[in-house]
């Protein structure tokens, strides 16, 4: 009835009343700022409500980001741990705006480029500023939320930039390239890891965090699965230029599509010790599988060029795969010795066994002449060395009490 602006004036007047009460309590209570904090929290919330009523989408996101920083500054200045409640609520509201309403669809399709970048970059910068203000204070819940939000908002910014660039290329065909699908899936994998990281806070929101992590995992791993299957340049189902590999060897689009998410998952495991073991094993298995796929495709790219869908496998390619498997087995065996880990030693033996099976089941029919002779000679010498290393490692673990 009143319209947005007159209604916002009523709300901001009530916020002014709460601010006045906060100042009055601060004067009356001397050094105890608790009652003042209880008045400052509704004042900040009412300011946020007034901004919701009148600002545009990008401006509102920036305003909410500024309020989170203001709450952290109040806590820093007056030692008000209650501000942590507003910080967490503000991060939830910002996350909703950046992901759902107006969300990624608005940022990619409808917003001006400067407004989209300002919204996501401003939110990420606000999280970094709030973290800096809380440094040295015992505010673990707020700090964990801010740390995870900073990572998530930075990933969402990358998602927006990449998506806007991709949608302007070749009438959207590039959206179905192997590297494009993974780039758009990475922010969701980051969101999943953020929620798993926040599980250490416990509390009533634990199951909500599990639910958000599950939804984000379904979207993120769904995109990666498309990059691994339908968009895999090995068979080029979609065809066209998006099926080829671009960039310098090793650090090319194969790295973006498969190695980048693998490294993200494997590195994040170091911060997820509080997560159930089954979940950590699943993340580790997914990361290892993606790295193995990257290594195999990269070998083919180095030997066959940018178009991986060319028919057949050359003798040099077969030999390169065998050498890569042997190098992996040797590396695992070295780590098993260094860490005195029986599980790593068993994994190394499994890889070496797979190498032997590959040689006798595949390589023997694909290699010919002197290549076959040298391959078996090199394999025999390498296996002899690895067998000696395995026996030596087993002896050390047996004598040293490996755990």
C-alpha positions in Angstrom: 0.0 0.0 0.0 2.7 2.5 1.0 5.1 1.6 -1.8 8.7 0.4 -1.3 10.4 3.7 -0.4 8.0 5.0 2.3 7.9 1.5 3.8 11.7 1.4 3.8 11.7 4.7 5.7 9.5 3.1 8.4 12.0 0.2 8.6 15.1 2.5 8.8 13.4 4.6 11.5 13.0 1.5 13.6 16.6 0.7 12.9 17.5 4.2 14.2 15.5 3.5 17.3 17.4 0.3 17.9 20.7 2.1 17.4 19.6 4.7 19.9 18.8 2.0 22.4 22.2 0.4 21.8 23.9 3.7 22.5 21.8 4.2 25.7 22.7 0.7 27.0 26.4 1.3 26.2 26.4 4.5 28.3 24.4 2.9 31.2 26.3 -0.4 31.4 29.8 1.0 31.3 32.2 -1.6 30.0 29.6 -4.3 29.6 28.5 -4.1 26.0 26.2 -7.2 25.9 22.9 -5.4 26.1 24.1 -2.9 23.5 25.0 -5.8 21.2 21.5 -7.2 21.5 20.2 -3.9 20.3 22.8 -3.6 17.5 21.9 -6.9 16.0 18.2 -5.9 15.2 19.5 -2.5 14.0 21.7 -4.2 11.5 18.9 -6.6 10.5 16.5 -3.8 10.0 19.0 -1.9 7.8 19.3 -5.0 5.7 15.5 -5.2 5.4 15.3 -1.6 4.3 18.0 -2.2 1.7 16.1 -5.3 0.4 13.1 -3.0 -0.3 14.8 -0.4 -2.4 18.1 -1.5 -3.9 18.8 -3.2 -7.2 20.1 -6.8 -7.2 23.8 -6.0 -7.5 23.6 -3.1 -5.1 21.8 -5.2 -2.5 24.5 -7.9 -2.6 27.2 -5.3 -2.0 25.1 -3.7 0.8 24.7 -7.0 2.6 28.4 -7.6 2.1 29.2 -4.3 3.8 26.9 -5.1 6.7 28.9 -8.3 7.3 32.1 -6.3 7.4 30.4 -3.8 9.7 29.4 -6.6 12.1 33.0 -7.9 12.2 34.3 -4.3 12.8 31.9 -3.9 15.7 33.0 -7.1 17.2 36.7 -6.1 16.8 36.1 -2.7 18.4 33.8 -3.6 21.3 34.5 -7.3 21.7 30.9 -8.4 20.9 30.8 -12.1 20.2 27.1 -11.8 19.5 28.0 -10.2 16.2 29.1 -13.6 15.1 25.4 -14.5 14.8 24.7 -11.7 12.4 27.9 -12.6 10.4 26.6 -16.2 10.0 23.1 -15.0 9.0 24.6 -12.5 6.6 26.7 -15.2 4.9 23.6 -17.4 4.5 21.7 -14.5 2.9 24.6 -13.6 0.6 25.0 -17.3 -0.4 21.3 -17.4 -1.2 21.6 -14.3 -3.4 24.7 -15.4 -5.2 23.5 -19.0 -5.9 19.7 -18.9 -6.1 18.0 -15.5 -6.1 19.0 -13.6 -8.3 21.7 -16.3 -8.6 24.0 -17.5 -11.3 21.3 -17.2 -14.0 21.0 -13.5 -13.4 24.8 -13.0 -13.3 25.4 -14.9 -16.5 22.4 -14.0 -18.7 20.8 -10.7 -17.5 23.2 -8.6 -15.5 25.6 -6.1 -17.0 29.2 -7.4 -16.9 30.4 -4.8 -14.4 27.4 -5.5 -12.1 27.9 -9.2 -12.1 31.7 -8.9 -11.4 31.1 -6.3 -8.7 28.6 -8.4 -6.9 30.7 -11.6 -6.7 34.0 -9.9 -6.3 32.6 -7.5 -3.7 31.2 -10.4 -1.7 34.5 -12.3 -1.8 36.4 -9.2 -0.8 34.0 -8.6 2.1 34.6 -12.1 3.4 38.3 -11.5 3.3 38.0 -8.2 5.1 35.7 -9.7 7.8 38.2 -12.5 8.4 41.0 -10.0 8.8 39.0 -8.0 11.3 38.3 -11.2 13.4 41.9 -12.3 13.3 43.2 -12.9 16.8 39.7 -13.2 18.3 38.2 -16.4 19.6 35.4 -16.5 17.0 35.8 -20.0 15.5 32.2 -20.5 14.2 32.2 -17.1 12.4 35.7 -17.6 11.1 34.9 -21.1 9.7 31.8 -19.7 7.9 33.8 -16.7 6.5 36.7 -18.9 5.4 34.4 -21.3 3.5 32.3 -18.4 2.1 35.5 -16.7 0.8 36.5 -19.9 -1.1 32.9 -20.4 -2.4 32.4 -16.8 -3.6 35.8 -16.8 -5.4 34.8 -20.0 -7.1 31.4 -18.6 -8.1 33.1 -15.5 -9.5 35.2 -17.7 -11.7 32.1 -19.6 -12.7 30.4 -16.4 -13.7 33.3 -15.1 -15.7 33.9 -18.4 -17.5 30.2 -18.9 -18.2 29.8 -15.4 -19.7 32.8 -16.0 -21.9 31.5 -19.4 -23.0 28.0 -18.3 -23.8 29.4 -15.7 -26.2 31.3 -18.2 -28.2 30.0 -20.1 -31.3 26.3 -19.9 -30.3 26.9 -21.8 -27.1 28.7 -24.8 -28.6 31.6 -24.3 -26.4 29.4 -25.1 -23.3 29.6 -28.8 -24.3 33.4 -28.9 -24.5 35.1 -31.2 -21.9 36.9 -28.3 -20.2 33.8 -26.1 -20.2 31.6 -28.6 -18.5 34.2 -29.1 -15.7 34.8 -25.4 -15.3 31.1 -24.9 -14.7 31.0 -27.9 -12.3 34.0 -26.7 -10.2 32.0 -24.1 -8.2 29.6 -26.7 -7.1 32.4 -29.0 -6.0 33.8 -26.1 -4.0 30.3 -25.6 -2.4 30.2 -29.3 -1.5 33.7 -29.1 0.1 32.7 -25.9 1.9 29.7 -27.6 3.5 31.8 -30.6 4.4 34.4 -28.3 6.0 31.6 -26.6 8.1 30.5 -29.9 9.5 33.1 -29.4 12.2 30.9 -26.7 13.7 28.2 -29.3 14.6 24.9 -27.9 16.0 21.4 -27.9 14.6 22.5 -27.0 11.1 24.6 -30.2 10.6 21.9 -32.0 8.6 21.2 -28.9 6.5 24.9 -28.8 5.6 24.8 -32.5 4.7 21.8 -31.8 2.4 23.5 -28.8 0.7 26.6 -30.8 0.2 24.7 -33.7 -1.3 22.9 -31.4 -3.8 26.1 -29.6 -4.7 27.9 -32.9 -5.2 25.1 -34.2 -7.5 25.4 -31.1 -9.7 29.2 -30.9 -9.6 30.0 -34.5 -10.1 27.2 -34.6 -12.8 29.1 -32.0 -14.8 32.4 -33.8 -14.4 30.7 -37.1 -15.4 29.6 -35.5 -18.6 33.1 -34.3 -19.3 34.4 -37.8 -18.7 31.8 -39.6 -20.8 29.8 -37.7 -23.5 32.3 -34.8 -23.9 35.5 -36.9 -23.6 37.7 -35.9 -26.6 38.7 -39.6 -26.9 35.6 -40.4 -28.9 34.3 -36.9 -29.7 30.6 -37.6 -29.6 29.7 -33.9 -29.9 32.3 -33.4 -32.7 33.5 -30.0 -34.0 36.3 -27.8 -32.6 35.1 -28.2 -29.0 36.2 -31.9 -29.1 39.8 -31.0 -29.7 42.5 -30.4 -27.0 43.8 -26.8 -26.7 46.8 -25.2 -24.9 50.4 -26.2 -24.3 51.2 -29.9 -23.5 50.5 -30.9 -19.9 48.8 -27.5 -19.0 46.1 -27.8 -21.6 42.3 -28.2 -21.6 42.8 -31.9 -20.4 44.4 -30.5 -17.3 41.4 -28.2 -16.8 38.8 -30.9 -17.4 40.3 -33.7 -15.4 43.4 -32.8 -13.3 42.0 -29.6 -11.8 39.0 -31.2 -10.1 41.2 -34.2 -9.1 43.7 -31.9 -7.4 40.9 -29.9 -5.8 39.4 -33.0 -4.2 42.8 -34.5 -3.1 44.1 -31.3 -1.6 40.8 -30.6 0.2 41.1 -34.0 1.9 43.8 -32.6 4.2 41.1 -30.3 5.8 38.4 -32.8 6.0 39.7 -35.1 8.8 36.4 -34.7 10.7 34.3 -36.1 7.8 33.3 -39.8 7.9 36.0 -42.1 6.5 33.7 -43.5 3.7 33.1 -40.0 2.3 36.9 -39.3 2.4 37.6 -42.6 0.6 35.0 -41.8 -2.1 36.5 -38.3 -2.7 40.0 -39.8 -2.8 38.9 -42.5 -5.3 37.2 -39.9 -7.5 40.4 -37.7 -7.4 42.7 -40.6 -8.2 40.5 -41.8 -11.1 40.4 -38.3 -12.7 44.2 -38.0 -12.4 44.6 -41.4 -14.0 42.3 -40.4 -16.8 44.2 -37.2 -17.3 47.5 -39.0 -17.4 46.3 -41.5 -20.0 44.7 -38.8 -22.3 47.7 -36.6 -21.9 50.0 -39.3 -23.1 47.8 -39.8 -26.2 47.7 -36.1 -26.8 51.6 -35.9 -26.7 51.9 -38.7 -29.2 48.9 -38.3 -31.4 48.2 -34.5 -31.4 45.1 -32.4 -30.5 42.5 -34.8 -32.0 42.4 -37.7 -29.6 39.6 -39.5 -31.6 42.0 -40.6 -34.3 41.6 -44.4 -34.8 44.1 -47.0 -33.5 46.9 -47.1 -30.9 50.6 -46.9 -32.0 53.4 -49.0 -30.6 55.0 -46.0 -29.0 51.7 -45.1 -27.3 51.3 -48.6 -25.9 54.9 -48.5 -24.6 54.3 -45.1 -23.0 51.3 -46.4 -21.1 53.4 -49.3 -19.8 56.2 -47.0 -18.7 53.7 -44.7 -17.0 52.2 -47.6 -15.0 55.6 -48.8 -14.0 56.6 -45.3 -12.9 53.4 -45.1 -10.8 54.1 -48.4 -9.2 57.6 -47.4 -8.4 56.4 -44.0 -6.9 53.8 -45.8 -4.7 56.4 -48.3 -3.6 58.8 -45.5 -2.7 56.0 -43.8 -0.7 55.3 -47.1 1.1 58.9 -47.4 2.1 59.1 -43.7 3.2 55.9 -43.9 5.2 56.2 -47.5 6.2 52.7 -48.1 5.0 51.5 -51.6 4.2 48.4 -50.3 2.4 50.6 -48.2 0.0 52.8 -51.2 -0.6 49.8 -53.3 -1.5 48.6 -50.6 -3.9 52.0 -50.5 -5.5 51.9 -54.2 -6.0 48.4 -54.0 -7.5 49.7 -51.4 -10.0 52.7 -53.5 -10.9 50.4 -56.5 -11.4 48.2 -54.5 -13.7 51.3 -53.5 -15.6 52.3 -57.1 -16.1 48.8 -58.1 -17.2 48.7 -55.2 -19.7 52.0 -56.3 -21.2 51.0 -59.9 -21.7 47.4 -59.3 -22.7 47.7 -56.1 -24.8 51.3 -55.1 -25.6 52.4 -58.5 -26.8 49.9 -58.2 -29.7 50.5 -54.6 -30.4 54.3 -54.5 -30.4 56.6 -56.1 -33.0 60.2 -56.7 -33.9 62.9 -55.1 -31.8 60.3 -53.0 -29.9 58.8 -56.1 -28.4 62.3 -57.4 -27.5 63.4 -54.2 -25.8 60.0 -53.9 -24.1 60.2 -57.3 -22.4 63.8 -56.7 -21.5 63.1 -53.4 -19.9 60.0 -54.9 -18.2 62.0 -57.8 -16.8 64.8 -55.6 -15.4 62.3 -53.2 -13.9 60.2 -55.9 -12.3 63.3 -57.5 -10.8 64.3 -54.2 -9.3 60.8 -53.5 -8.0 60.5 -57.1 -6.5 63.8 -56.5 -4.7 62.5 -53.1 -3.4 59.2 -54.8 -2.3 61.1 -57.5 -0.4 63.3 -54.9 1.3 60.3 -52.8 2.2 58.5 -55.8 3.6 61.5 -56.7 5.7 61.9 -53.1 7.0 58.2 -53.0 8.0 58.4 -56.4 9.6 61.4 -55.4 11.7 60.4 -51.8 12.4 56.8 -52.3 13.4 55.2 -50.3 10.6 51.7 -49.0 11.4 
